[in-house]
Amino acid sequence: MLDIYLPILVLIGIAVAFAIGSVVFSGLIGMKKPSAVKLSPYECGLPPVGSARERVSVKFYLVAVAFIVFDIEVVFLYPWAVVFKTLGWYGAAVMGVFLFVLIIGFIYDWKKGALEWE
């Protein structure tokens, strides 16, 4: 029984050793010269604006959730495209229904103004 799980345990051991080794090695040879510039928050190359405790608009979260939902749904197209020829017309019909529901959801979000940023 152990011989079945031994390769998995070895792989987990290598992954853990690599993770711990990377952190330790980085701490040993990394530069340790803190300065005001290095310790300041980084925001896309621009100086930070405002406080980090500012409230974020709910609109931001709605757009983020809509993006994630549509992004994940599009990811389902890749496995379908790989086995498209073996699925035949049934697979095409099922994907057509899936895309129809996806497009209806997109149109609904568009009409409600969820994709507009103010």
The first five atom37 places (N, CA, C, CB, O) and aatype in JSON, in Angstrom:
{
  "aatype": [12, 10, 3, 9, 18, 10, 14, 9, 10, 19, 10, 9, 7, 9, 0, 19, 0, 13, 0, 9, 7, 15, 19, 19, 13, 15, 7, 10, 9, 7, 12, 11, 11, 14, 15, 0, 19, 11, 10, 15, 14, 18, 6, 4, 7, 10, 14, 14, 19, 7, 15, 0, 1, 6, 1, 19, 15, 19, 11, 13, 18, 10, 19, 0, 19, 0, 13, 9, 19, 13, 3, 9, 6, 19, 19, 13, 10, 18, 14, 17, 0, 19, 19, 13, 11, 16, 10, 7, 17, 18, 7, 0, 0, 19, 12, 7, 19, 13, 10, 13, 19, 10, 9, 9, 7, 13, 9, 18, 3, 17, 11, 11, 7, 0, 10, 6, 17, 6],
  "atom_mask": [
    [1, 1, 1, 1, 1],
    [1, 1, 1, 1, 1],
    [1, 1, 1, 1, 1],
    [1, 1, 1, 1, 1],
    [1, 1, 1, 1, 1],
    [1, 1, 1, 1, 1],
    [1, 1, 1, 1, 1],
    [1, 1, 1, 1, 1],
    [1, 1, 1, 1, 1],
    [1, 1, 1, 1, 1],
    [1, 1, 1, 1, 1],
    [1, 1, 1, 1, 1],
    [1, 1, 1, 0, 1],
    [1, 1, 1, 1, 1],
    [1, 1, 1, 1, 1],
    [1, 1, 1, 1, 1],
    [1, 1, 1, 1, 1],
    [1, 1, 1, 1, 1],
    [1, 1, 1, 1, 1],
    [1, 1, 1, 1, 1],
    [1, 1, 1, 0, 1],
    [1, 1, 1, 1, 1],
    [1, 1, 1, 1, 1],
    [1, 1, 1, 1, 1],
    [1, 1, 1, 1, 1],
    [1, 1, 1, 1, 1],
    [1, 1, 1, 0, 1],
    [1, 1, 1, 1, 1],
    [1, 1, 1, 1, 1],
    [1, 1, 1, 0, 1],
    [1, 1, 1, 1, 1],
    [1, 1, 1, 1, 1],
    [1, 1, 1, 1, 1],
    [1, 1, 1, 1, 1],
    [1, 1, 1, 1, 1],
    [1, 1, 1, 1, 1],
    [1, 1, 1, 1, 1],
    [1, 1, 1, 1, 1],
    [1, 1, 1, 1, 1],
    [1, 1, 1, 1, 1],
    [1, 1, 1, 1, 1],
    [1, 1, 1, 1, 1],
    [1, 1, 1, 1, 1],
    [1, 1, 1, 1, 1],
    [1, 1, 1, 0, 1],
    [1, 1, 1, 1, 1],
    [1, 1, 1, 1, 1],
    [1, 1, 1, 1, 1],
    [1, 1, 1, 1, 1],
    [1, 1, 1, 0, 1],
    [1, 1, 1, 1, 1],
    [1, 1, 1, 1, 1],
    [1, 1, 1, 1, 1],
    [1, 1, 1, 1, 1],
    [1, 1, 1, 1, 1],
    [1, 1, 1, 1, 1],
    [1, 1, 1, 1, 1],
    [1, 1, 1, 1, 1],
    [1, 1, 1, 1, 1],
    [1, 1, 1, 1, 1],
    [1, 1, 1, 1, 1],
    [1, 1, 1, 1, 1],
    [1, 1, 1, 1, 1],
    [1, 1, 1, 1, 1],
    [1, 1, 1, 1, 1],
    [1, 1, 1, 1, 1],
    [1, 1, 1, 1, 1],
    [1, 1, 1, 1, 1],
    [1, 1, 1, 1, 1],
    [1, 1, 1, 1, 1],
    [1, 1, 1, 1, 1],
    [1, 1, 1, 1, 1],
    [1, 1, 1, 1, 1],
    [1, 1, 1, 1, 1],
    [1, 1, 1, 1, 1],
    [1, 1, 1, 1, 1],
    [1, 1, 1, 1, 1],
    [1, 1, 1, 1, 1],
    [1, 1, 1, 1, 1],
    [1, 1, 1, 1, 1],
    [1, 1, 1, 1, 1],
    [1, 1, 1, 1, 1],
    [1, 1, 1, 1, 1],
    [1, 1, 1, 1, 1],
    [1, 1, 1, 1, 1],
    [1, 1, 1, 1, 1],
    [1, 1, 1, 1, 1],
    [1, 1, 1, 0, 1],
    [1, 1, 1, 1, 1],
    [1, 1, 1, 1, 1],
    [1, 1, 1, 0, 1],
    [1, 1, 1, 1, 1],
    [1, 1, 1, 1, 1],
    [1, 1, 1, 1, 1],
    [1, 1, 1, 1, 1],
    [1, 1, 1, 0, 1],
    [1, 1, 1, 1, 1],
    [1, 1, 1, 1, 1],
    [1, 1, 1, 1, 1],
    [1, 1, 1, 1, 1],
    [1, 1, 1, 1, 1],
    [1, 1, 1, 1, 1],
    [1, 1, 1, 1, 1],
    [1, 1, 1, 1, 1],
    [1, 1, 1, 0, 1],
    [1, 1, 1, 1, 1],
    [1, 1, 1, 1, 1],
    [1, 1, 1, 1, 1],
    [1, 1, 1, 1, 1],
    [1, 1, 1, 1, 1],
    [1, 1, 1, 1, 1],
    [1, 1, 1, 1, 1],
    [1, 1, 1, 0, 1],
    [1, 1, 1, 1, 1],
    [1, 1, 1, 1, 1],
    [1, 1, 1, 1, 1],
    [1, 1, 1, 1, 1],
    [1, 1, 1, 1, 1]
  ],
  "atom_positions": [
    [[0.83, -1.19, 0.0], [0.0, 0.0, 0.0], [0.87, 1.26, 0.0], [-0.94, 0.0, 1.21], [0.53, 2.25, -0.64]],
    [[1.99, 1.21, 0.71], [2.87, 2.37, 0.78], [3.5, 2.67, -0.58], [3.96, 2.15, 1.82], [3.74, 3.83, -0.91]],
    [[3.76, 1.64, -1.37], [4.4, 1.86, -2.66], [3.48, 2.62, -3.63], [4.8, 0.53, -3.27], [3.96, 3.22, -4.59]],
    [[2.17, 2.59, -3.38], [1.24, 3.35, -4.23], [1.35, 4.84, -3.92], [-0.22, 2.86, -4.02], [1.36, 5.68, -4.83]],
    [[1.44, 5.17, -2.64], [1.45, 6.57, -2.23], [2.85, 7.16, -2.08], [0.72, 6.71, -0.93], [2.98, 8.36, -1.83]],
    [[3.87, 6.35, -2.22], [5.23, 6.85, -2.06], [5.6, 7.97, -3.03], [6.2, 5.71, -2.22], [6.18, 8.96, -2.6]],
    [[5.28, 7.86, -4.33], [5.61, 8.98, -5.23], [4.91, 10.28, -4.84], [5.24, 8.62, -6.66], [5.49, 11.36, -4.97]],
    [[3.68, 10.18, -4.36], [2.95, 11.38, -3.93], [3.61, 11.98, -2.7], [1.46, 11.05, -3.65], [3.76, 13.2, -2.61]],
    [[3.98, 11.15, -1.76], [4.65, 11.64, -0.55], [6.01, 12.27, -0.87], [4.83, 10.5, 0.46], [6.38, 13.28, -0.28]],
    [[6.73, 11.67, -1.81], [8.02, 12.23, -2.22], [7.8, 13.6, -2.87], [8.75, 11.27, -3.19], [8.55, 14.54, -2.59]],
    [[6.8, 13.72, -3.72], [6.51, 14.99, -4.37], [6.09, 16.06, -3.36], [5.41, 14.82, -5.41], [6.52, 17.21, -3.46]],
    [[5.28, 15.69, -2.39], [4.89, 16.63, -1.34], [6.12, 17.05, -0.53], [3.81, 16.01, -0.41], [6.27, 18.22, -0.19]],
    [[6.98, 16.1, -0.23], [8.21, 16.41, 0.51], [9.11, 17.36, -0.26], [0.0, 0.0, 0.0], [9.66, 18.29, 0.32]],
    [[9.26, 17.13, -1.56], [10.09, 18.02, -2.38], [9.47, 19.42, -2.42], [10.23, 17.45, -3.82], [10.19, 20.41, -2.34]],
    [[8.15, 19.5, -2.55], [7.48, 20.8, -2.6], [7.65, 21.56, -1.29], [5.99, 20.63, -2.92], [7.94, 22.76, -1.3]],
    [[7.48, 20.88, -0.17], [7.64, 21.53, 1.13], [9.09, 21.96, 1.34], [7.19, 20.59, 2.27], [9.35, 23.06, 1.82]],
    [[10.03, 21.09, 0.97], [11.45, 21.43, 1.13], [11.82, 22.62, 0.24], [12.33, 20.22, 0.78], [12.58, 23.49, 0.66]],
    [[11.29, 22.67, -0.97], [11.57, 23.79, -1.86], [10.99, 25.1, -1.3], [11.0, 23.52, -3.26], [11.65, 26.14, -1.34]],
    [[9.77, 25.04, -0.78], [9.15, 26.25, -0.23], [9.93, 26.76, 0.98], [7.68, 25.96, 0.17], [10.25, 27.95, 1.06]],
    [[10.23, 25.87, 1.9], [10.97, 26.29, 3.1], [12.38, 26.73, 2.73], [11.02, 25.14, 4.13], [12.88, 27.72, 3.26]],
    [[13.02, 26.0, 1.83], [14.37, 26.37, 1.4], [14.4, 27.73, 0.71], [0.0, 0.0, 0.0], [15.34, 28.5, 0.92]],
    [[13.39, 28.03, -0.09], [13.34, 29.33, -0.77], [13.22, 30.47, 0.23], [12.17, 29.37, -1.75], [13.89, 31.49, 0.1]],
    [[12.37, 30.29, 1.24], [12.18, 31.34, 2.24], [13.46, 31.53, 3.06], [10.99, 31.01, 3.17], [13.88, 32.66, 3.29]],
    [[14.06, 30.44, 3.49], [15.28, 30.52, 4.3], [16.43, 31.1, 3.48], [15.66, 29.13, 4.85], [17.14, 31.98, 3.96]],
    [[16.62, 30.63, 2.28], [17.7, 31.11, 1.42], [17.52, 32.59, 1.11], [17.77, 30.3, 0.12], [18.49, 33.35, 1.12]],
    [[16.3, 33.0, 0.83], [16.03, 34.42, 0.56], [16.33, 35.27, 1.79], [14.57, 34.61, 0.13], [16.86, 36.38, 1.66]],
    [[16.0, 34.78, 2.96], [16.28, 35.52, 4.19], [17.76, 35.61, 4.49], [0.0, 0.0, 0.0], [18.21, 36.59, 5.07]],
    [[18.52, 34.59, 4.1], [19.94, 34.59, 4.38], [20.72, 35.51, 3.44], [20.48, 33.19, 4.28], [21.62, 36.23, 3.88]],
    [[20.4, 35.49, 2.15], [21.21, 36.26, 1.21], [20.54, 37.55, 0.77], [21.53, 35.42, 0.01], [21.15, 38.34, 0.04]],
    [[19.31, 37.79, 1.18], [18.61, 39.0, 0.76], [19.2, 40.25, 1.37], [0.0, 0.0, 0.0], [19.82, 40.21, 2.43]],
    [[19.0, 41.38, 0.69], [19.52, 42.66, 1.19], [18.65, 43.13, 2.34], [19.56, 43.72, 0.06], [17.42, 43.06, 2.28]],
    [[19.29, 43.61, 3.38], [18.58, 44.05, 4.57], [18.91, 45.51, 4.86], [18.93, 43.16, 5.77], [19.43, 45.82, 5.93]],
    [[18.6, 46.38, 3.93], [18.84, 47.81, 4.11], [17.51, 48.54, 3.96], [19.9, 48.34, 3.08], [17.23, 49.11, 2.91]],
    [[16.69, 48.54, 5.0], [15.39, 49.2, 4.87], [15.55, 50.71, 4.75], [14.49, 48.85, 6.06], [16.43, 51.31, 5.36]],
    [[14.68, 51.3, 3.97], [14.64, 52.75, 3.83], [13.18, 53.17, 3.73], [15.46, 53.23, 2.57], [12.28, 52.34, 3.64]],
    [[12.96, 54.47, 3.76], [11.59, 54.97, 3.69], [10.94, 54.58, 2.36], [11.57, 56.5, 3.87], [9.75, 54.28, 2.32]],
    [[11.71, 54.59, 1.29], [11.16, 54.25, -0.02], [10.81, 52.76, -0.09], [12.16, 54.61, -1.13], [9.76, 52.39, -0.61]],
    [[11.69, 51.91, 0.43], [11.44, 50.48, 0.39], [10.28, 50.06, 1.28], [12.67, 49.72, 0.78], [9.58, 49.1, 0.97]],
    [[10.08, 50.77, 2.38], [9.02, 50.41, 3.31], [7.68, 51.06, 3.0], [9.44, 50.78, 4.7], [6.69, 50.78, 3.67]],
    [[7.64, 51.92, 1.99], [6.38, 52.58, 1.65], [5.5, 51.63, 0.85], [6.63, 53.89, 0.86], [6.01, 50.75, 0.16]],
    [[4.17, 51.8, 0.92], [3.27, 50.94, 0.14], [3.48, 51.16, -1.36], [1.81, 51.21, 0.51], [3.83, 52.26, -1.79]],
    [[3.26, 50.13, -2.13], [3.45, 50.2, -3.57], [2.09, 50.1, -4.26], [4.4, 49.07, -4.07], [1.35, 49.14, -4.05]],
    [[1.77, 51.1, -5.08], [0.52, 51.09, -5.82], [0.8, 51.36, -7.29], [-0.46, 52.13, -5.24], [0.68, 52.49, -7.75]],
    [[1.15, 50.34, -8.01], [1.31, 50.43, -9.47], [2.3, 51.5, -9.9], [-0.02, 50.69, -10.12], [2.11, 52.11, -10.95]],
    [[3.32, 51.73, -9.14], [4.34, 52.69, -9.52], [3.99, 54.13, -9.19], [0.0, 0.0, 0.0], [4.78, 55.03, -9.48]],
    [[2.84, 54.37, -8.61], [2.42, 55.72, -8.26], [2.47, 55.89, -6.75], [1.0, 56.03, -8.79], [2.35, 54.91, -6.02]],
    [[2.66, 57.11, -6.28], [2.61, 57.31, -4.84], [1.21, 57.02, -4.31], [3.03, 58.75, -4.47], [0.23, 57.33, -4.98]],
    [[1.09, 56.43, -3.12], [-0.22, 56.09, -2.58], [-1.07, 57.35, -2.37], [-0.08, 55.33, -1.26], [-0.57, 58.4, -1.96]],
    [[-2.35, 57.23, -2.66], [-3.27, 58.35, -2.52], [-4.3, 57.99, -1.45], [-3.97, 58.68, -3.88], [-4.95, 56.95, -1.55]],
    [[-4.44, 58.81, -0.46], [-5.44, 58.58, 0.57], [-5.01, 57.53, 1.57], [0.0, 0.0, 0.0], [-3.87, 57.06, 1.57]],
    [[-5.94, 57.18, 2.41], [-5.7, 56.2, 3.47], [-6.01, 54.79, 2.98], [-6.53, 56.53, 4.72], [-6.83, 54.6, 2.08]],
    [[-5.37, 53.83, 3.56], [-5.66, 52.44, 3.22], [-6.98, 51.98, 3.82], [-4.53, 51.54, 3.7], [-7.48, 50.91, 3.48]],
    [[-7.55, 52.77, 4.69], [-8.79, 52.41, 5.36], [-10.02, 53.05, 4.71], [-8.72, 52.81, 6.81], [-11.1, 53.04, 5.29]],
    [[-9.86, 53.61, 3.51], [-10.99, 54.21, 2.82], [-12.01, 53.14, 2.44], [-10.51, 54.98, 1.58], [-11.66, 51.99, 2.18]],
    [[-13.26, 53.55, 2.4], [-14.31, 52.63, 1.99], [-14.29, 52.49, 0.48], [-15.69, 53.12, 2.48], [-14.06, 53.46, -0.25]],
    [[-14.53, 51.28, 0.01], [-14.57, 51.02, -1.41], [-16.03, 50.92, -1.82], [-13.78, 49.71, -1.77], [-16.85, 50.34, -1.11]],
    [[-16.34, 51.48, -2.96], [-17.72, 51.47, -3.45], [-18.2, 50.05, -3.7], [-17.84, 52.3, -4.73], [-17.42, 49.18, -4.1]],
    [[-19.47, 49.82, -3.45], [-20.07, 48.51, -3.72], [-20.01, 48.21, -5.21], [-21.53, 48.46, -3.21], [-19.96, 47.04, -5.61]],
    [[-20.03, 49.24, -6.02], [-19.95, 49.07, -7.48], [-18.68, 48.32, -7.88], [-20.0, 50.45, -8.18], [-18.69, 47.51, -8.81]],
    [[-17.58, 48.59, -7.17], [-16.34, 47.88, -7.45], [-16.5, 46.38, -7.25], [-15.21, 48.41, -6.56], [-16.04, 45.59, -8.07]],
    [[-17.16, 45.99, -6.16], [-17.36, 44.57, -5.88], [-18.31, 43.93, -6.88], [-17.89, 44.39, -4.47], [-18.11, 42.78, -7.27]],
    [[-19.33, 44.66, -7.31], [-20.25, 44.11, -8.3], [-19.56, 43.85, -9.63], [-21.43, 45.05, -8.51], [-19.78, 42.82, -10.27]],
    [[-18.72, 44.79, -10.05], [-17.97, 44.59, -11.29], [-16.98, 43.44, -11.13], [-17.22, 45.89, -11.68], [-16.81, 42.64, -12.06]],
    [[-16.34, 43.34, -9.99], [-15.38, 42.25, -9.75], [-16.07, 40.89, -9.77], [-14.66, 42.45, -8.41], [-15.55, 39.94, -10.37]],
    [[-17.23, 40.78, -9.13], [-17.96, 39.51, -9.12], [-18.44, 39.16, -10.52], [-19.16, 39.57, -8.14], [-18.35, 38.01, -10.93]],
    [[-18.95, 40.15, -11.26], [-19.4, 39.89, -12.63], [-18.22, 39.42, -13.48], [-20.04, 41.16, -13.24], [-18.37, 38.49, -14.28]],
    [[-17.06, 40.05, -13.32], [-15.89, 39.63, -14.09], [-15.5, 38.19, -13.76], [-14.71, 40.56, -13.82], [-15.22, 37.4, -14.66]],
    [[-15.48, 37.86, -12.48], [-15.08, 36.5, -12.08], [-16.07, 35.48, -12.61], [-14.99, 36.4, -10.55], [-15.67, 34.42, -13.1]],
    [[-17.36, 35.78, -12.53], [-18.37, 34.84, -13.02], [-18.19, 34.6, -14.51], [-19.8, 35.36, -12.72], [-18.16, 33.46, -14.95]],
    [[-18.07, 35.67, -15.29], [-17.93, 35.49, -16.73], [-16.59, 34.87, -17.09], [-18.09, 36.83, -17.44], [-16.5, 34.11, -18.05]],
    [[-15.54, 35.18, -16.35], [-14.24, 34.61, -16.61], [-14.24, 33.11, -16.36], [-13.18, 35.29, -15.75], [-13.7, 32.34, -17.16]],
    [[-14.83, 32.69, -15.28], [-14.89, 31.26, -14.96], [-15.76, 30.52, -15.97], [-15.43, 31.04, -13.54], [-15.46, 29.38, -16.34]],
    [[-16.84, 31.15, -16.4], [-17.7, 30.49, -17.38], [-16.97, 30.32, -18.72], [-18.99, 31.28, -17.58], [-17.17, 29.31, -19.4]],
    [[-16.16, 31.28, -19.09], [-15.41, 31.16, -20.34], [-14.36, 30.06, -20.23], [-14.75, 32.51, -20.7], [-14.03, 29.43, -21.24]],
    [[-13.84, 29.82, -19.04], [-12.85, 28.76, -18.86], [-13.46, 27.39, -19.18], [-12.31, 28.77, -17.41], [-12.75, 26.47, -19.59]],
    [[-14.77, 27.25, -19.01], [-15.44, 25.99, -19.35], [-15.42, 25.72, -20.85], [-16.88, 26.0, -18.84], [-15.67, 24.59, -21.27]],
    [[-15.15, 26.72, -21.65], [-15.11, 26.52, -23.1], [-13.86, 25.74, -23.54], [-15.15, 27.87, -23.81], [-13.9, 25.05, -24.57]],
    [[-12.77, 25.82, -22.8], [-11.53, 25.16, -23.22], [-11.65, 23.63, -23.25], [-10.41, 25.57, -22.29], [-11.3, 23.03, -24.26]],
    [[-12.12, 22.99, -22.18], [-12.23, 21.52, -22.28], [-13.23, 21.1, -23.35], [-12.65, 20.94, -20.94], [-13.04, 20.08, -24.01]],
    [[-14.29, 21.88, -23.53], [-15.27, 21.57, -24.55], [-14.64, 21.65, -25.94], [-16.48, 22.52, -24.45], [-14.9, 20.8, -26.79]],
    [[-13.81, 22.66, -26.17], [-13.17, 22.83, -27.47], [-12.19, 21.69, -27.75], [-12.45, 24.17, -27.54], [-12.0, 21.3, -28.91]],
    [[-11.58, 21.15, -26.7], [-10.61, 20.06, -26.89], [-11.32, 18.79, -27.37], [-9.85, 19.78, -25.58], [-10.79, 18.09, -28.23]],
    [[-12.49, 18.5, -26.83], [-13.2, 17.26, -27.17], [-14.41, 17.54, -28.06], [-13.64, 16.54, -25.9], [-15.36, 16.75, -28.07]],
    [[-14.39, 18.63, -28.8], [-15.54, 19.02, -29.6], [-15.94, 17.95, -30.62], [-15.25, 20.32, -30.32], [-17.12, 17.66, -30.76]],
    [[-14.97, 17.38, -31.31], [-15.29, 16.4, -32.36], [-15.88, 15.12, -31.78], [-14.03, 16.07, -33.15], [-16.72, 14.49, -32.43]],
    [[-15.47, 14.73, -30.6], [-15.99, 13.49, -30.02], [-17.38, 13.66, -29.4], [-15.03, 12.96, -28.97], [-18.1, 12.68, -29.23]],
    [[-17.77, 14.88, -29.07], [-19.08, 15.1, -28.46], [-20.21, 15.11, -29.48], [-19.08, 16.41, -27.71], [-21.34, 14.73, -29.16]],
    [[-19.92, 15.52, -30.67], [-20.94, 15.53, -31.72], [-21.95, 16.65, -31.53], [0.0, 0.0, 0.0], [-21.67, 17.67, -30.89]],
    [[-23.14, 16.44, -32.09], [-24.18, 17.46, -32.04], [-24.73, 17.66, -30.64], [-25.31, 17.08, -32.97], [-25.14, 18.77, -30.29]],
    [[-24.73, 16.61, -29.84], [-25.2, 16.76, -28.46], [-24.33, 17.75, -27.69], [-25.21, 15.39, -27.74], [-24.84, 18.62, -26.99]],
    [[-23.02, 17.61, -27.82], [-22.1, 18.53, -27.15], [-22.26, 19.96, -27.66], [0.0, 0.0, 0.0], [-22.17, 20.91, -26.89]],
    [[-22.5, 20.1, -28.97], [-22.7, 21.44, -29.53], [-24.0, 22.05, -28.99], [-22.74, 21.38, -31.07], [-24.04, 23.25, -28.7]],
    [[-25.04, 21.24, -28.86], [-26.32, 21.76, -28.35], [-26.2, 22.16, -26.88], [-27.43, 20.69, -28.52], [-26.7, 23.21, -26.48]],
    [[-25.54, 21.33, -26.09], [-25.37, 21.65, -24.67], [-24.54, 22.92, -24.51], [-24.69, 20.48, -23.92], [-24.88, 23.77, -23.68]],
    [[-23.48, 23.07, -25.29], [-22.67, 24.28, -25.21], [-23.44, 25.48, -25.73], [-21.37, 24.11, -25.98], [-23.25, 26.59, -25.25]],
    [[-24.31, 25.26, -26.72], [-25.16, 26.35, -27.2], [-26.08, 26.86, -26.11], [0.0, 0.0, 0.0], [-26.26, 28.07, -25.97]],
    [[-26.68, 25.95, -25.34], [-27.53, 26.35, -24.21], [-26.7, 27.09, -23.16], [-28.22, 25.12, -23.58], [-27.13, 28.1, -22.62]],
    [[-25.52, 26.58, -22.88], [-24.63, 27.22, -21.91], [-24.28, 28.64, -22.35], [-23.35, 26.39, -21.72], [-24.34, 29.57, -21.55]],
    [[-23.91, 28.8, -23.6], [-23.56, 30.13, -24.11], [-24.77, 31.04, -24.15], [-22.94, 30.02, -25.51], [-24.65, 32.25, -23.91]],
    [[-25.94, 30.49, -24.44], [-27.16, 31.29, -24.43], [-27.42, 31.87, -23.04], [-28.36, 30.45, -24.89], [-27.71, 33.05, -22.9]],
    [[-27.31, 31.02, -22.02], [-27.49, 31.5, -20.64], [-26.42, 32.53, -20.29], [-27.44, 30.31, -19.65], [-26.72, 33.52, -19.62]],
    [[-25.2, 32.3, -20.72], [-24.11, 33.25, -20.47], [-24.4, 34.59, -21.13], [-22.79, 32.69, -20.98], [-24.2, 35.64, -20.51]],
    [[-24.85, 34.58, -22.36], [-25.14, 35.82, -23.08], [-26.34, 36.54, -22.46], [-25.41, 35.53, -24.56], [-26.34, 37.77, -22.37]],
    [[-27.35, 35.8, -22.03], [-28.5, 36.42, -21.36], [-28.05, 37.12, -20.07], [-29.6, 35.35, -21.04], [-28.48, 38.23, -19.79]],
    [[-27.18, 36.47, -19.3], [-26.65, 37.09, -18.08], [-25.84, 38.33, -18.39], [0.0, 0.0, 0.0], [-25.91, 39.32, -17.66]],
    [[-25.05, 38.28, -19.46], [-24.25, 39.44, -19.85], [-25.14, 40.6, -20.27], [-23.29, 39.07, -21.0], [-24.89, 41.75, -19.89]],
    [[-26.18, 40.31, -21.04], [-27.11, 41.37, -21.46], [-27.84, 41.95, -20.26], [-28.13, 40.82, -22.49], [-28.05, 43.16, -20.19]],
    [[-28.21, 41.11, -19.31], [-28.88, 41.59, -18.1], [-27.97, 42.54, -17.33], [-29.3, 40.41, -17.21], [-28.4, 43.62, -16.9]],
    [[-26.71, 42.14, -17.14], [-25.75, 43.01, -16.45], [-25.54, 44.33, -17.21], [-24.41, 42.3, -16.28], [-25.44, 45.39, -16.6]],
    [[-25.48, 44.24, -18.53], [-25.28, 45.42, -19.35], [-26.47, 46.38, -19.22], [-25.07, 45.02, -20.81], [-26.28, 47.59, -19.07]],
    [[-27.68, 45.85, -19.3], [-28.88, 46.69, -19.2], [-29.04, 47.31, -17.81], [-30.12, 45.88, -19.55], [-29.54, 48.43, -17.69]],
    [[-28.62, 46.59, -16.77], [-28.71, 47.12, -15.41], [-27.62, 48.13, -15.11], [-28.65, 45.98, -14.4], [-27.66, 48.8, -14.08]],
    [[-26.63, 48.25, -16.0], [-25.55, 49.21, -15.8], [-24.45, 48.7, -14.89], [0.0, 0.0, 0.0], [-23.67, 49.49, -14.35]],
    [[-24.37, 47.38, -14.7], [-23.35, 46.82, -13.82], [-21.95, 46.9, -14.43], [-23.68, 45.38, -13.5], [-20.96, 46.76, -13.71]],
    [[-21.86, 47.13, -15.72], [-20.56, 47.17, -16.38], [-20.05, 48.59, -16.59], [-20.63, 46.47, -17.71], [-18.97, 48.78, -17.14]],
    [[-20.81, 49.58, -16.16], [-20.4, 50.98, -16.3], [-19.71, 51.43, -15.02], [-21.61, 51.89, -16.63], [-20.18, 51.18, -13.92]],
    [[-18.58, 52.11, -15.2], [-17.81, 52.58, -14.06], [-17.99, 54.09, -13.93], [-16.3, 52.21, -14.21], [-17.83, 54.82, -14.91]],
    [[-18.32, 54.55, -12.75], [-18.56, 55.97, -12.54], [-17.5, 56.59, -11.67], [-19.9, 56.19, -11.93], [-17.56, 57.79, -11.4]]
  ]
}
